[in-house]
Amino acid sequence: MISRIWRGWTSKDNANAYDGLLRNEIFPGILGRNIIGLRRIELFRAPDGDEVEFVTVMWFETMAAIKAFAGEDYEVAVVPEKARA
């Protein structure tokens, strides 16, 4: 297994909305792509001073599966426009 980790931060006021966006739109969109070799996505969140940190961990079976998700430049973050706000 290979894990791909992404970290992001948002304000405390925006944290619940961001959590909902990830769980209800972003993750289902990724899983809906039916990427062969993507096993699961995990979400963690924790207070971090005046902000809230979010960490996602995606588990893949192969590098080919990661490239199917992220493209050939697989080390670059894949962040949908909705999640950048």
Summary of the structure (lengths in Angstrom):
residues: 85
radius of gyration: 13.2
end to end distance: 31.2
largest distance: 38.6
contacts: 215
relative contact order: 0.27
helix: 34%
strand: 36%
